Amino acid sequence: MNDVIAPIQLQVIGASLRSIAEEMGAVLIRSSFSANIKERRDCSTALFDERGRMIAQAEHIPVHLGAMPDAVAAVMRLGLEPGQVTILNDPYTGGTHLPDVTLVSRTALGFAVSRAHHADVGGIEPASLPAFSRTLEEEGVILPPQLLTDEVLDRFVEATRQPEERRGDLRAQLAAHRLAERRLEELCARRGRDRVAAASDELYAYSERIVRAALAQLPDGRGEAEDVVEAVDGDLPIRCAVEIAGDEIRIDFTGTAPQYDGNLNCPLAVTKSACYFVVRCLTEPDLPASGGAFAPVTVTAPDGCLVNARRPAAVVAGNTETSSRIVDVVFAALGELLPVPAAGQGTMNNLAFGNDRFTYYETVGGGQGACPEGDGPSGVHVAMSNTLATPAEAIELEYPLRVERWELRLGSGGAGAHRGGDGVVRELRVLEDCRLSVLAERRRHMPPGRGGGEDGARGRTLVNGDEQPPKLTRQLHAGDVVRLETPGGGGQGAE
């Protein structure tokens, strides 16, 4: 018993660690100021060991969680002391895009991490989602990994719109970290620090063993696929080759477009997140996740390409839109080897309004692709997003916006033996002059079906009834109406 963790003890300690990560998320959501966090729950929390390995995570946002290890690795070089907290949002040091602000704190066992999407972090447009940004600096305040001091916090919030809301959300993140520190100290006092650390090692190893065993059950082979993202001035290809060999999987993006003079670029951390998500879906989706589940996955991409961009490339749409397309293309490549779902809506339908008085941001759900065994769900966030919809009551209470229409887009899912899920219609009227930004995909290309199933319907963005391009930033006046018709999912199998 001194050297081996009994299975029951391992389960108890593992559940305790996961509950701490979940409680961190609950504190952050309930304490935050902005609707983006407290209503949409656009945030994530996780625990890491002293070696920077993710041990436990809450079931939050896939694009956040897969990129967190790179953030912790960057922070570890600072040599944190217990109780110290660092802040970062730099996509090239473990961030995703600038609105996702990450805190990392030192704990009795390693590190606690929170990542939350702040509704504005400065930049050239309200909500920090400009459609036409070309450099990272245009998208907002850049925070390389650094200690979070009062001076750093003040300097950051004063560079944003609605600084007091930013301050409130950061305090909510800090509260989550202080809770994690207390809970981990209590767990170590109750079970013994060495025993909890040994259990953390075994939890990491267990996740790796389970995923390797699941991969070994899949057929060996190589699959390839290609898809595109819809840039302002044309389509950009993403090419992917997937190779399963025994208990390992390799995913390579050679042949993908070079990084782009716009904001559809992805840092490699985001690309890895998308690949990890797909592998988890097809191996052990219900496995309590830890970094060990990622160990059998190797992701490579040429330096300076769209999915492995280099500073100072803009990335705000890469985190949401390109990551969604990476999921689609990796699924499609694996579809040459094993049954996979048809493509879902393939976009987060980013929608932002704002002026000097308010900023509002949301992502809008759509149709999921049909599976080989069943229809795709309708009106859900697909792939790399896992947020809720902002309730109409919260929108109208807090913002100069009125929800005119909020319903399923019936018939937008692709037909087939199993139908794709339907998209939604989201229509909002602005009640004062403001700026609008939309970053969306699948406006020119339909989400493809599989095995004879039909494609899902393309999405549409309209302002006062006039159709708009996939990416736009423009001025709105009081009374203008913005309507999103989100894509449906592809169907599966011939009817």
C-alpha angles and dihedrals in degrees: 000000000000093000104025127062109224113234093244092050090048091053092047094049092043091052090048092053093047091048090054090053090048092048090051088057092047092052091048094049096045095044100044125106104210125078088226091071105023095044107022094033093220093171142091138204134195144163125233132191127235091272091058095254119142109242104170135010138181116240097257133120117351095208090054099046100050092052097048096087090064090052092051091047090054092048094048089067088066092064099231121209122217111285095019119125129204130199130208142156101167107132090210094059100047102299126119107213128337099263089060101084115193128203121194121188134184116246138180090269104031128289141344118209134194128179123188133176107237114209092232135012099171124262132130097307135041113265089024094257104117113174093213105041114141102182134038092243090064090060098060147279113343115217115191114197108292141142113281104237129164089258093052092047093049093047092050099047094045089057091057135072114257093019095184091057089051090049091050093051092048090051088053089054090049090051089055090053094049088052091051091051092052095045093049091049089051091049092050091048091050100043104019124260095249091050092050091047091050090049089051090055091050093047090054092048092045093055090050092049093049094049092045090051090050092049090050088059092057120086116265114240148096129273131184134196142166134204136158142235118221108242123188092257102032144314125311118206125230113197123191136184119192124194125188114197117171109303097347136077128202123198119191130183101196109150095035117136118273117260110290135237089238137054104281092096122120128207110226091252090066092046089053090050091056092048093048089052092055094046091050091050092054099041118032109344093170095050112118097253126240134152091269089075088065096051096088091052122089117189122189133175133166114267111259097020126128093268097041101039126177130222131306093027116125113246111174095114094035091067092055110022106027091043088055091053091048088058090051095049095046090050089049092051091049088048088074088065107033142003113288135170122269115256118286125214090296096210141077093218092224110209123185134175127180154135134176090296104047144008125200127185134175142155118225126220128230142169125324119217119258118259125224087255103040153359121291117252119252130232098013136131107257132215115327096022122070102169132128126245114260106250116246089234092057092047095051094042097051106028140046089250133108124205107228099173135010115168146120116283094231117214095016093113116093117259122239144115081302117026125227117242120265124250124229139245115231115181123177132178118211115224097198137027112283145142123269127207125181124183109183143146139204091055093119100025128047121231102259124241124220136230095008096321117135125252121260120250119273118251124248134207117199134181113197088342096307116120116240135202121263092262123037144154118187146143121272129196129211109284097027115135125218117197127189120192104188125211124266124231124258121262125242124227131353116291 
